[in-house]
Amino acid sequence: MTLRHETVKNVRVNLLACLECASNPKALLSKSRYVERVEQHAPNVYTVRFVWRKLGVTRRYEVSFRVERRGDTIVYESLEGSRYPMRFEFQLTPSGRGTRVRVAAEMKAGLMADLLGRRDFAGFVEELVEKGIVALAERAASKRGGGDCKTCILYDPETGYCYYLRRRVPDPSKPPCKGRAYMAVEGEASP
């Protein structure tokens, strides 16, 4: 069995900053609740310790990845012979005043894939990506605190979704975080 999940996110950060973050697993994965540790062993080779908690049981899985940039695409591919074969592909394209990120992820059969199942794997990938966006925003923000969703990096105006809260925002002029998570889009000020 191979688990697969694709997702598309809109990030209001320039393409170069997105490429830099996606190329660095420490930066991209650092905020995820599913990541316990990221270590670099050689140029472009990282080991990620994933942690999975379900039904009171905690399991840890170490996966070593080679990270490769191919133009505007970043690929994380588990090393040959890995006990947990995984692959993440981040395709980044300029979009309006930011970047569109398409993520394709897959995990081949094995104990971790058997434990996760398709629905859990989708949630795992979505959380990794959205927490990566929060980490990116923290590095790219020109101003923090006090604004509303319309000028916040963490808000996707196309979908009305907040990556920090991980949910839709019904009224972007009244941020549910009350501006505490606000990070200004470059060149914009809060109203």
N, C-alpha and C positions, 0 to 999 in steps of 0.2 A: 504494500500500500504506500502510495506517495501522497502526502498532504500538500495542497497548494492553496495559496491565497493571493489575490491581487487587490491593491487599493490605490486610489489616486487622491493626493492632497494638494491644496494650494497654499503656498507659503509666501507671505509678503516680505520676502528677503531676496536680495539679488542672487543670481545664479552662481557667481563665484563663491559667495559665502556658503551657499547650500552645498556646492561641490566640496569645499574644504571640510565642512562638518561631516558629510556623508563618507568622506575618505578616511575619517578618523573614528574607528569604533569606540574609543574611549569617550570622545565627545558625543557621538550619536547615541550610544547605548547607556550612558552613565545614569540616567534618571529612571530607567525602567525597573519596576518591581520584580521583573523576571531575570534581572542581571545582578549577580552578586559580585563579579570581578571581571575586569578586562586587563589583560597583560600583553605587552608587545614583546615578541621574542626575537624578531629580526625585521629588517625593512619589509613592510607590508604583510607581516605574519603576526596574528594575534590569537590568543586563547581567551575565549569567553566562557565564564562559568554561569550557566543558566540555572535558575532555581525554580522549581515548580511545586506549589502547595495545593493539594486537593484532598478533601475528605480527611483532614487532619494528618496527612502524610506529606513529608517534605522530601523531594528528590533533587539532586544536583547533577548537572550534565555539563561536562567540559567539551567544547568544540573548538578546534583550531581552524582558523580561516586564513586564506590568502585574500588580501584586499587589492583589487586591481581597478585602475581607472582606464576606461575606454572612451575617450572623448567626453561627452556629457553623461556617461553611464558609469556607475560604480558597482562593482560586483564583489560580494563576499561569498567565497566558495570554500567549503570545508576541504581540508587537505586529503589527498588520496589515502585511503585506508582508514578514514575517520570512523569511529564507532557510531557517530550520529551524523550521517551525511545531511548537510543543509546548504541552502543557497539563497542569497538575497540579491536582487538586482534593483538598483535605484536609477531610473531614467529621469533626468532633470531637463526641463525645457523652459525657456523664458515664457512668461505668461503675464500680460498686462504689466503691472508694477511689481511683479514678483516672480516666483518659480512654481511650475507644476511638477510635482514629484509622483511618478508612477513606480510603485513597489510591487515586484513579483517575488514571492517567497515560496520555497518548497522544502520539505523534509521527507526523506525516504524512510521506508519501513524500519522499524526497530522499536525498542522499548519506549523511548520517549514519544515517538509518533503514535504508538498504540495507546499510551496514557492520555495523550492530548485529544485525539479525535479531531474531526474537521472544524467543528464549532469552536472548540477551545483553541485550536491553532489559529483560526481567524482572529480571535480576541487577543491572542499572544502577539501576532504580527501588528495589529492595529495599535496596541498599547506601546510596543517597541517604537513604532514610527511616530506616534503622537508625542510620546515623551522625548523622542529625538528632536522633534520640532520645538518643544519647550527649551531643550538644551541649546539649540541653535538660536532661538530668540534671545536667550540670556546673553549670548555672545554678541549678538547683532544690535541689540536695543540701544537707541540713542537717549532715551529717557524712560524712567520706571516710575510706576505708581501714579494714581490719580486721574487717568483718562477714561474714555469709554471705548467700547468694542470697535467702533468704526475706524479708529486710528491705531488699533492694537495689532501687533504682529501675530498674536495668538488667535486672532479671529479670522475666519474665512468668510468674507462677505458673499461669496457665491453660494455657499451652503448654509450660512448662518450658524456655523459650528465653532465652538471654542475648544482649542486643543488643550488648554490648561485644565478646564473643567471636564473635558471629554463629553460634551453634550451640546445640543442646539441651544441658542440663546434667543428667546422669543422677542425681546426688545433690546437691540444693541445700544440704545441710548441709556439703558438702565442695566449696567453690567451686574450679573449675579455675584461676582467677586468684589463688587463695590470699588473697583479700581486697584485693589491690592496686587493683582497679578499683571496689571497693565504694563506693557512694554511697547513704546512708540515705534511705529513704522518709520524708517529713515525718511527725513524730510517732511514729516507731518507732525503737527502739534495737536494736543488734545483741545477740543473746543472750549 
